[in-house]
Amino acid sequence: MTSAARSLRRWLFPAGSILGGIGLWALVSRRVNPLFLPSPAATWAAALELWTDGTLISSVLASAGRILLGWGLGLAVGIPLGIVMGQIRSVRLLLDPYIEFFRFIPPIAFVTLAIIWLGPGEASKVALIFYTTVFIVILNMIAGVLSVSELRLRAAAALGAGRWQTVATVVLPSTVPFMVTGARIAMGNSFLTIVSAEIVAAQEGLGALIWSARNFGRTEWVFVGIIVLGMVGFVFDRLVRLAAARFLRRYGVAA
């Protein structure tokens, strides 16, 4: 199979799948009350309506900004902390009870406390995204550090590398696949969290849009919010993967 044929197949199959799904949606919506399942045409019209009055773009920007900030802070804290916990056993033993305790408590359980402690503004929503990100990243980084080949560590030591030189030149590049996996999982969880946070306390955002649609009985707005959430998440995930691929090529690490 030629490269052109492979490229065509890579795009043709997903496009056909999407069109088939939309066709099935259109067929089913003809037999169902629009209040329960609006048609693709009605959903598209609602999307144009929300785009024209600026609601959709402001909602996307608000949710995306909160997700990126909270997720970025979670990575900034989780990556180095996970490396330290993986490298230093005493630190791991000291912090492990907290990691194991809090990672089983869903962020939605802290929504009320976040609003009481940080107010209904941006800080509470960003904090919830940070919370849902940091533990996932820490656990993946610890697993990555502990899985580094002992032969590579011994080779670095034999060449005179100190502990933190070894971390920079051997451990960090070797843990990039774990870092990417943790970042991608955390990104998905961030989208789950932001909807809950915005439904409870937000004037703007996709979660707030979905909740407003419920109050006004506009099911097609709900569908617009859900579809746009999925599209934004898809774009974010692809950007993370592209950035990771560049990093992997730069350090010569196999994906």
C-alpha positions in Angstrom: 0.0 0.0 0.0 1.4 3.4 -1.0 1.9 6.2 1.4 -0.9 8.2 -0.3 -3.3 5.3 0.1 -2.4 4.9 3.7 -2.9 8.6 4.3 -6.2 8.6 2.6 -7.3 5.5 4.6 -6.3 7.2 7.8 -8.6 10.1 7.1 -11.4 8.3 5.2 -12.2 5.8 7.9 -12.7 8.3 10.8 -14.6 10.7 8.4 -16.9 7.9 7.4 -17.5 6.9 11.0 -18.4 10.4 12.0 -20.8 10.8 9.0 -22.4 7.5 9.8 -22.9 8.5 13.4 -24.5 11.8 12.4 -26.8 10.0 9.9 -27.9 7.5 12.6 -28.5 10.4 15.0 -30.7 12.2 12.3 -32.7 9.0 11.7 -33.4 8.4 15.4 -34.2 12.1 16.1 -37.1 11.9 13.6 -38.9 9.4 15.8 -38.1 11.1 19.1 -39.5 14.3 20.8 -37.0 17.1 20.1 -37.0 17.9 23.8 -35.3 14.5 24.4 -33.2 14.3 21.2 -32.9 17.3 19.0 -31.9 16.7 15.4 -28.4 17.5 14.0 -29.9 20.3 12.0 -31.5 21.8 15.2 -28.2 21.4 17.1 -26.3 23.1 14.3 -28.8 26.0 14.3 -28.4 26.3 18.1 -24.6 26.3 17.7 -24.8 29.2 15.1 -27.2 31.1 17.4 -24.8 30.7 20.4 -21.8 31.6 18.2 -23.5 34.7 16.8 -24.4 36.2 20.1 -20.9 35.4 21.5 -22.1 32.9 24.1 -20.3 29.9 22.7 -16.9 31.5 22.2 -16.9 33.1 25.6 -17.9 29.8 27.2 -15.1 27.9 25.4 -12.5 30.5 26.3 -13.6 30.6 30.0 -13.5 26.8 30.3 -10.3 26.3 28.3 -8.5 29.0 30.4 -9.5 27.4 33.7 -8.5 23.9 32.5 -5.2 25.0 31.1 -4.2 27.0 34.2 -5.2 24.3 36.7 -3.8 21.5 34.5 -0.6 23.4 34.0 -0.2 24.0 37.7 -0.9 20.3 38.4 1.9 19.3 36.0 4.3 21.9 37.4 3.9 20.5 40.9 3.2 16.8 40.1 6.1 16.2 37.8 9.0 17.3 40.1 7.2 15.9 43.2 6.7 12.6 41.5 10.4 12.4 40.5 11.5 13.3 44.0 9.2 10.7 45.5 10.4 8.1 43.0 14.1 8.9 43.8 14.0 9.3 47.5 12.3 6.5 49.4 11.9 8.4 52.6 10.0 11.2 50.9 7.8 8.6 49.2 7.0 6.9 52.5 6.2 10.2 54.1 3.8 11.5 51.4 2.4 8.2 50.2 -0.5 8.1 52.8 -1.7 11.5 51.6 -1.5 10.6 48.0 -3.3 7.3 48.5 -6.0 9.0 50.6 -6.8 12.1 48.5 -6.6 10.4 45.1 -9.8 8.4 45.9 -11.8 11.5 46.8 -13.4 12.9 43.6 -13.0 16.7 43.0 -16.7 17.2 43.0 -16.7 16.4 46.7 -14.6 19.5 47.3 -16.7 21.9 45.2 -18.6 23.3 48.1 -15.4 23.7 50.2 -13.6 25.2 47.3 -16.2 27.9 47.0 -16.3 28.5 50.8 -12.5 28.7 51.1 -11.6 30.5 47.8 -14.9 32.1 46.8 -17.0 31.7 43.7 -14.4 33.2 41.4 -11.8 31.7 39.2 -9.5 30.5 42.1 -11.9 27.8 43.2 -12.3 26.3 39.7 -8.6 26.4 39.0 -7.9 24.7 42.4 -10.3 21.9 41.6 -8.6 21.3 38.2 -5.2 21.4 40.0 -6.5 18.8 42.5 -7.8 16.4 39.8 -4.5 16.7 37.9 -1.7 16.6 40.5 -2.3 13.1 42.0 -2.6 11.4 38.6 0.7 13.0 37.4 2.5 12.2 40.7 1.5 8.5 40.5 2.5 8.2 36.9 5.9 9.9 37.5 6.6 7.6 40.5 5.9 4.6 38.3 8.1 6.0 35.6 11.0 6.6 37.9 10.8 3.2 39.5 10.7 1.5 36.1 14.0 3.1 34.8 16.5 0.4 33.9 19.0 -0.3 36.6 21.7 -0.9 33.9 21.2 2.7 32.7 21.5 4.1 36.2 24.7 2.1 36.9 26.2 3.2 33.6 25.5 6.9 34.5 27.1 6.3 37.9 30.1 4.6 36.3 30.6 7.7 34.1 30.8 9.9 37.2 27.2 11.4 37.1 25.8 12.5 40.5 22.3 11.7 41.6 20.7 14.8 40.1 22.8 14.6 37.0 21.5 11.1 36.6 17.9 12.4 37.1 18.4 15.1 34.4 20.1 12.8 31.8 18.7 9.4 32.4 15.6 9.4 34.7 13.7 12.4 33.2 14.0 11.4 29.5 13.0 7.8 30.4 9.9 8.9 32.3 8.5 11.1 29.4 6.1 8.3 28.3 4.7 8.1 31.8 4.6 11.9 32.0 2.6 12.1 28.8 0.2 9.3 29.9 -0.4 11.1 33.2 -0.9 14.4 31.5 -3.4 13.0 29.0 -5.4 11.2 31.7 -5.4 14.3 33.9 -6.6 16.4 31.0 -9.6 14.1 30.5 -10.4 14.3 34.2 -10.0 18.1 34.1 -12.9 18.3 31.6 -15.0 16.1 33.9 -14.3 18.4 36.8 -14.7 21.8 35.1 -18.3 20.9 34.2 -19.2 20.2 37.8 -17.5 23.3 39.0 -19.1 25.6 36.5 -22.6 24.2 37.1 -22.3 25.0 40.8 -20.7 28.4 40.5 -20.0 30.1 37.2 -21.6 32.6 34.9 -19.5 31.6 31.9 -18.1 28.3 30.7 -19.4 25.3 28.9 -20.7 23.8 32.2 -22.6 27.0 32.9 -24.0 26.9 29.3 -25.3 23.3 29.8 -26.9 24.2 33.1 -28.5 27.4 31.6 -29.9 25.2 28.8 -31.6 23.0 31.3 -33.2 26.0 33.0 -34.5 27.3 29.6 -35.5 23.9 28.3 -33.1 24.2 25.4 -31.9 20.6 24.9 -30.1 21.6 21.7 -27.9 23.9 23.7 -27.0 21.0 25.9 -26.0 19.0 22.9 -23.9 22.0 21.6 -22.1 22.2 25.0 -21.4 18.5 25.1 -20.2 18.3 21.5 -17.9 21.4 21.9 -16.5 19.9 25.1 -15.5 16.8 23.2 -14.0 18.8 20.4 -12.0 21.0 22.7 -10.8 18.0 24.6 -9.8 16.3 21.3 -7.8 19.3 20.2 -6.1 19.6 23.6 -5.2 15.9 23.6 -3.7 16.1 20.1 -1.6 19.2 21.1 -0.2 17.3 24.1 0.6 14.3 22.0 2.4 16.5 19.4 4.4 18.3 22.1 5.3 14.9 23.6 6.4 13.5 20.3 8.7 16.5 19.8 10.2 16.0 23.2 10.7 12.3 22.7 12.5 12.9 19.4 14.6 15.6 21.0 15.8 13.2 23.7 15.9 10.1 21.5 13.4 8.2 23.7 11.2 5.6 22.1 7.5 6.4 22.4 
